[in-house]
Amino acid sequence: MRAVVQNDKNRAVLAVAALSVAVAVVSGCAGPGDQAGVRPAAGQQAHRGAAPDSRAALVAAARRWGLDAVPLQPPAPPKHKPKITARDGFEVDGQVEDDLPPVFTTIPTRQKVVFLTIDDGAEKDPDFLRMMSQLRIPYSAFLSNYLVKDDYGYFRRMQAEGHTLNNHTLTHPYLPGLTYDEQKHEICGMQDIMKKQFGRAPTVFRPPYGNYNGDTLRAAKACGIKYAPIWDEEVFVDHWEYREWDRGLHPGDIVLTHFRGRNDWDGTMVDDMRRFLNKVTRDGYAVARLEDYL
């Protein structure tokens, strides 16, 4: 009798072990197989610990964040970068002769892409980071030290997601009202801080308010800056503003918004991004990373 019971126990143990092996095999095959070939959006680093960038994940994220539709995915970065020149009427004396950083509002491309840029760094909304990570939307941040110095870590997390951090001066002054040396201090000083805090000094700089003169661009060049993009459209939590007469998006347009929350706007950065993404998707545009085209 005891032998029968023992044999029954042995058979039960073997059955459980076989089931465990089967589950392990299935799990082992399903995991890597499901993720094979999955790649992050163009210009972005893979998100550490993030779910696979599948269509289903993007659909779920779009629903979670209240979007009207899933954002369009951008094409691969161009193999040959477009030639960037100053926009007509935005040049300064010596622009070409002194090889000064160009000021421009649009990237020359026929692809239906726009570029999201976010200025200053005042609001540090963790929901914004989660939203953009889950939706795989690239953007470029232009930082002013007096607003970011209380939490460099927030922007390091942003950088770790593959987003680019650029120069927006130390204190966000009206640069044309300063001397050359004062402007150089604002720009080069921010370069030093960015190298110390984020590991590199950027080559992209945006003058505060979009205001600049010849001294601004000469100082920027002396500080290692190669490009000075401003913007063609600006999005707020409750409306858009346009530079062009047709009040619409165009291939290669640079869009501006700010790190702002309820203290400044009637809404959050998530609300702002929802307005931005709903419009660009509805108009048939994808969001690409600016630096991939420079």
N, C-alpha and C positions, 0 to 999 in steps of 0.2 A: 504494500500500500504506500509506504513511504517512498519507494522507488518511483511509483506512478506519479505521485504528487511532485517529486523532484523533477521528473522529466517534463511534466506540465510547466513547471516554473522555468525550466531551461528554455522550453519552446517559446514561452512568453517573452523572456529576455531577448532571445534571438529575434523575435518579431519586432520588438521595440527598436532594437539596434538597427535592423534592416530599414525600418521606417525612417529612423533618424538619418541614416546614410542617404536615403532617397531624397529626403527634404533638403539635406545639405547639397546634394548634387544639383537639384532643381534650382535652389537659391544661387549656387555658384554659377550656373549657366545663365540664369536670368539677369543677374546684376550686371556683369561686364557686357553681356550681349545687348542689353537695353541701352547702355551708354556708349556703345561703339560708334565712333564717328561724330559724336556730339561735340560741338565747338561753341565757344562764346561768340557774341556778336562781334563784328569787325572792329578791330582797334581796342578791344577790351581784354583784360586778363580773365582767366577762369576764376570764378568766385569760390573761395575756400569753403568747402563744406556745403556748397549750394546744390540744389536739386538739378538734374539734367535739364539743359535748355531745350526742352521738347515743345512741340506745338501745344500739347495738353497743358504743360506747366505755364506757358504764356497765356493761354486762354483762361486758366484758373486765376492767374495774377491780374489780368485785365478785369475780370469779374470782381475780384477781391478789392481792387482799388477804384471801382466804380466807373471804368472807362466805357465809352460807347462801343469800342471795337478793339481788337488786338492791334497794337502798334506794328507797322510794317518794319521788316528787317532791312537794314542797309546793305548795299552791295559791298563786295570786298574793297579795301582801300586801293586806289589807283596805283598801278605799277610805276607809272611815270607821273610825278607830281605836276600839277598845273603851275604855270608861271604866275606868281603873285606880284602885282604892281599896285601902286597907289591908285585909288579911285580918282577919276577925272574931277578936278576941282578940289581935291583933298591933298594935293601936293604942297610942299613948302619950297622956298628958294634953296637950290642945291640938292633937291630930292634925288635926282639921277646922278649928278656929278659926284656927290659925296656918298652915294650908295646908302641912303638913309632908310631905316625900316619903313615899309609902306603902310599907310593907313587905308583900310579897305572895309567894305561892308558885306561883300559877297565873294565866294570862291568861284572861279570860272569852271563850271562843269555843266554838262547837259543832264546829268543824273538828277532824279527827283529826290534830292536829299537837302535837309537843312541842318544847321549846327546850333546846338543849345549851349549858351554860355551864361554863367551865373556869377554875379558880382558881389563883392565886398566881404561877406562872411558873417553878417550880424546874427542871423537866425541859425541855430544848430539843431535842427529837427531830426530826431532819430527815425521817425516815420518816413521822412523823405529819403533817407539812405536805404531803408528797406524797400520802399516802393520802386526806386530806380534800379536797385539790384535785382529784384524779382522780375521786373519788366525788361531788364537788359538794355536800358537806355543810356547811351554815352553822353557825357557833357564835359565842359571845361569850366573850371572855377577860376575866377580872377580875384585874388585875395589882397586885402589891406590889413597890415599887421595890427593896427590899433583895435580891430574888430575880431581878429582870430586868435590873438595871443592868450586869451583866457582858456582856450581849449584847442591846442594844436592837434590833440589826439583825434578829435572829430574829423579833421581833414586828412589825417594819416589813414583813417579807416576808409575814407573816400578814395584816397590815392591807391590803397591796397585793392580796391575794386577795379582798378584800371583807368580811373578818371584822371585828368591832367590838372595840375595846379599851376596857375600862372600869376604874373606880377600885376598888382593894381596899386602900387605905392605903399609907403609906410602909413600915411595919415589921411589919404584921400583929399589932397588939396586941389585947388584950381591952379594947375601947373603954369599956364601962361602968365600968371601973376607973380611967379617966382623968378629969381635969377637962374642962370645956367647952373651954377654950383648948387643952389638949393634944389633944383630939379634933379640933378645928378644924385644928390644925397637921398632924395625920396625914392628914386628908382634903384640905385645901387645898394642902398641900405636894405631894401626889401629883397634884393637878390641874395645878399649875405644871409638874411634870416631864413629864406626859403632853402638855401643850401644846407644850413645848419639843421633846420627842423624837418625838412622833407627829403634831404639827400641830394638835391640838385638845384642849380640855378636855372630857371626857365629861359627860353629864347623868345617867348611870347609875352607881350605887355599890352595892357589897355589903359590909356590915360583916363583918369576920373572924369566923369561927365562927358567923355568923348572930346574934351578940349585939349588942344596942344598947339605948339608953335615949332619953329625950327630948332630952338634950343631943346625942346622936349625930345625930339627925334635924335638929335646929336647926343644928348645925354643918354638916351636909351641905347643907342649904338655903342657908346663907350662902356655901358654896363653889360654888354653881351646880348642885347635884344636884336632879333632879326625881323620880327613882325609886330605890327601894332593894329590888330583888328578892332573895329568898333562894332556897329550892328546896323541891320536893315529894318528889323521889327523889334518891338519890345512887348512882352506879355506880362500882364498883371493878373491878379486873382480874379478881377471882374471885367477886364477888357483888354484889347490889343491896341497898340499904336504902330503906325507905319511911316516909313521914310518916303516911300514912293507914292506917286499920285494914284496908282491903281488899287492901293490898299489890299494887296494880296501877297502871297508867297511866291518865290521864284526859285528855280534850281540853284543851290549853293548859298542861299541866304543865311546870314548869321543872325540868330535870334538872341536877344538879351532878356534876362530876368534877374531878380535879386534874391538873396537869402533874407526872406522876410516872413513874419508870422502875424498873429492876431494883434500884436502891439502896434503894428504899422498898417496892416491891411485887414479887410473884412474877410479873413480866411487864413488858411495855412499854406505851407509850401506844397502839400499834397493837393489842395484845391487848385493852386496855381499850375501845377504840373498836369492835373486832369484837364484843365482848360487848354493848355498847350498841346497835349497829346491828342485830345479829341479833334482839334482843328487840323493839325498837320496830317493826321491819319485820314480824316474825312477828305482832305484835299489831295490825297494820294502821295504824300511825302513820308520818307523814312528819316530817322535821326541818325546822322553819322558823327564821328568824332573829328573835330576841327583839325587836330594836329596830324591826323592821317593824310591830310591833303596839303600839308605845308612842307 
